[in-house]
Amino acid sequence: LRSLPPSKMADVYFSMFPEDSEPVWSNPCEDNRHLKIWAGSKSCERLPKLLVIGPQKTGTTALFTFLNSHPAIKSNYKNPATFEEVQFFNGNNYYKGLDWYMNFFPVPENDNNGSAELFFEKSATYFDHEMVPQRAFALLPHASIVAILIDPVRRAYSWYQHMKADGDPLANSYSFLEVVTASQDSPRLLRHLKSRCLRPGEYAGHLERWLDYYPSTQLLIIDGDILRSDPITIMHHLQRFVKIKPFVDYRDLVRLDKKKGFYCQIMSNDSSKCLGRGKGRRYAPMDSQAEAILQRHYQPHNVALHKLLVRLNQPVPLPTWLKADLS
Ligand code: A3P
């Protein structure tokens, strides 16, 4: 048995148990011992009750905007460093700690009936990040989790187009076909780009990881095609899922903008506010060879997804692209 000053003792401990050196922020309100030593000015109400986890390019920004237009639902403040998303549970922001995260949310205001606003956060990179489900569950075990799915082939192409438009030098040097056919012999950066492009669309494996932590009753899967063509139905379903009050009729909040070809917010002066030019881009149709390669790539993932969605009984009905792909 040895005794050492605390920091020296910690060094010894972490050299013996390196896996414990990764912090996991748990919810102070779930543990009385933590609550006792937590500053009285802090509140677990300053944490989100709903996470929109992505993946990227499935309509997450549209859902974010629609949620934000609800009078009782509020998003986090913007993070200028990460294109507005907080991205706490993935990457280095996690090491900035709980106070850093909580400062992105307003101090909650109770209305006259005592019911608080519902805070939510949307970070589209959460969906496929290895560590996020475990970390999110440790801090937000009662949160509702929302994922959006579209045909993974279209998602991959939309992501590639997004990277190109964003000025990514690699995406601008290689065609989509070159990206999806990158092999072990290809340059490392190209292989990495391919993995970033394709991996999020391997939906079943990522969803199973979330379900390792969260019960299926807390997970809502949205069909991105319906979010795009009929967001009113989706927003009504989502409101029932999170049991928000008041229940708002989204026919008063969004409408189809013929020029943009998408649903947009109705503003107080009756004008439409659509998402920016980066959302709902127009680009050339996908190369048919690349499309066939991707369909083959996603086939086993889609079979697994089909089984998973049947097991979860959502979304109802199953996405049209999935049924078409499997037939
Ligand atoms: P494209 O730009 O490839 O068409 P995300 O916000 O997750 O990055 O997703 C972007 C995608 O959202 C767009 O991809 C577009 O197809 C889709 N989308 C769905 N509803 C939309 C809406 N109301 N306005 C604009 N884009 C929408």
Residues whose N, C-alpha, C, O or C-beta is under 5 A from the ligand:
A	BS01	A3P	P55 Q56 K57 T58 G59 T60 T61 A62 S158 L227 R228 F262 Y263 L275 G278 K279 G280 R281
